[in-house]
């Protein structure tokens, strides 16, 4: 913009460059709502992201003191003593506001709200504090999509097609 402020992000449509930039800059992720249950989406996302060399720190007050995929579970973001690049929320949309505030307080760079999670006020709070925001997306799916991985993760990658290929 003319006054030096960056253009507003359209939260219903992110560019691949925006998502790719976030995923390449982030190294440590605090996953709020991590589950000890192996068949919950947060467990799959955590496992996948660990396999892609991200440090994923689970946050779940109900599982505090346990371990998920080898990582100790923290009660809240403020209890984590290392720098957090991204806060990934597996929470209801209406529960996101305190996490936006807390993500800003701990110096996170990104607030990521999972698929089905959308909170404009949380996004505003985070963006005003200088964080990048992604809503209604999954970093696991976005990573796989942007890296052309096949299988279930290949959704919308452009790699899989229903069109017949010409046989030579």
C-alpha positions in Angstrom: 0.0 0.0 0.0 1.0 3.6 -0.4 1.5 4.3 3.3 4.0 1.5 3.8 1.6 -1.0 5.4 1.5 -4.4 3.8 -1.7 -5.4 1.9 -4.3 -7.3 3.9 -4.3 -11.0 3.5 -7.4 -12.5 2.0 -8.0 -15.3 4.4 -10.3 -17.2 2.1 -7.6 -17.5 -0.6 -3.9 -17.9 0.2 -1.2 -17.8 -2.5 1.0 -20.8 -2.7 4.0 -18.5 -2.2 2.5 -17.3 1.1 2.0 -20.8 2.4 5.3 -22.1 1.0 7.1 -19.1 2.7 5.6 -20.0 6.1 6.3 -23.7 5.8 9.9 -23.0 4.8 10.6 -20.5 7.6 9.0 -22.4 10.4 11.1 -24.9 12.4 9.3 -25.3 15.8 5.5 -25.7 16.0 3.4 -25.7 19.2 0.3 -27.8 18.4 -2.5 -26.8 20.6 -5.1 -29.5 21.0 -2.7 -32.4 20.3 -4.2 -35.7 21.1 -2.8 -38.8 22.7 -5.3 -40.8 20.6 -3.5 -42.3 17.6 -6.5 -42.0 15.3 -7.2 -38.2 15.8 -6.3 -35.7 13.1 -3.9 -33.9 15.4 -1.9 -37.1 16.0 -1.6 -37.7 12.2 -0.6 -34.1 11.5 2.0 -34.1 14.3 3.5 -37.4 13.1 3.7 -36.2 9.5 5.2 -32.9 10.4 7.8 -34.6 12.6 8.8 -36.8 9.6 9.3 -33.5 7.6 11.9 -32.4 10.3 9.7 -29.9 12.1 9.9 -29.9 15.9 6.3 -30.3 17.1 5.5 -29.6 20.7 2.1 -30.8 21.9 -0.1 -28.5 24.1 -3.0 -30.1 25.8 -3.9 -29.3 29.5 -5.8 -32.7 29.8 -2.7 -34.7 28.8 -0.1 -32.5 30.6 2.8 -34.6 31.8 2.3 -37.4 29.2 4.2 -37.8 25.9 2.9 -37.7 22.4 5.2 -39.2 19.7 8.1 -38.8 22.1 7.4 -35.1 23.0 6.3 -34.0 26.5 2.9 -32.4 26.5 2.6 -28.9 27.9 -0.4 -27.4 29.7 -0.2 -24.0 27.8 2.0 -22.1 25.4 3.6 -20.0 28.2 5.0 -23.2 29.8 7.2 -23.9 26.7 10.7 -22.6 27.4 12.0 -22.6 23.8 11.2 -20.3 20.9 8.0 -21.2 19.0 7.8 -20.2 15.3 4.2 -21.3 14.7 1.1 -22.0 16.9 -1.1 -24.6 15.2 -4.6 -24.7 16.6 -6.8 -27.8 16.8 -9.5 -25.9 18.7 -13.0 -24.7 18.0 -13.3 -21.4 16.2 -14.8 -19.7 19.3 -11.9 -20.8 21.5 -9.1 -19.2 19.4 -9.0 -15.7 20.9 -6.9 -16.5 24.0 -4.4 -18.4 21.8 -4.0 -15.5 19.4 -3.1 -13.3 22.4 -0.8 -15.9 23.8 0.9 -16.6 20.5 1.7 -12.9 20.2 3.0 -12.8 23.8 5.4 -15.7 23.3 6.8 -14.2 20.1 5.4 -16.7 17.6 5.7 -15.7 14.0 2.6 -17.6 12.7 -0.9 -18.4 14.0 -2.3 -21.3 12.0 -6.0 -22.4 12.4 -6.8 -25.9 11.3 -9.4 -27.0 8.7 -12.8 -25.9 9.8 -11.4 -23.3 12.2 -12.0 -19.6 11.4 -11.9 -16.6 13.7 -11.6 -13.1 12.2 -10.9 -11.5 15.6 -8.1 -13.9 16.4 -6.6 -13.2 13.0 -6.8 -9.5 13.6 -5.2 -9.7 17.0 -2.4 -11.9 15.6 -1.8 -9.7 12.5 -1.7 -6.5 14.6 1.0 -8.2 16.7 3.0 -8.9 13.5 2.1 -12.6 13.1 1.2 -14.2 9.8 -2.1 -16.0 9.9 -3.6 -19.0 8.1 -7.2 -20.2 8.7 -9.1 -23.2 7.6 -6.1 -25.1 6.4 -3.9 -27.9 7.6 -0.1 -27.6 7.4 0.2 -31.3 6.8 -2.0 -31.2 3.7 -0.5 -27.9 2.5 3.1 -29.3 2.8 2.1 -32.4 0.9 0.2 -30.5 -1.8 3.1 -28.0 -2.4 5.6 -30.8 -2.5 3.6 -33.0 -5.0 3.4 -36.0 -2.7 1.1 -38.7 -3.9 -1.5 -40.8 -2.1 -4.2 -39.2 0.1 -1.9 -36.3 0.7 -1.8 -35.5 -3.0 -5.1 -33.6 -2.9 -5.1 -30.6 -5.2 -1.4 -31.1 -6.0 -1.8 -31.1 -9.8 0.1 -34.4 -9.8 -3.0 -36.6 -9.9 -5.3 -36.3 -12.8 -8.5 -38.0 -13.9 -7.6 -37.5 -17.6 -6.2 -40.4 -19.6 -2.6 -40.1 -20.5 -1.5 -40.8 -24.1 0.3 -44.1 -24.4 3.3 -43.9 -26.7 
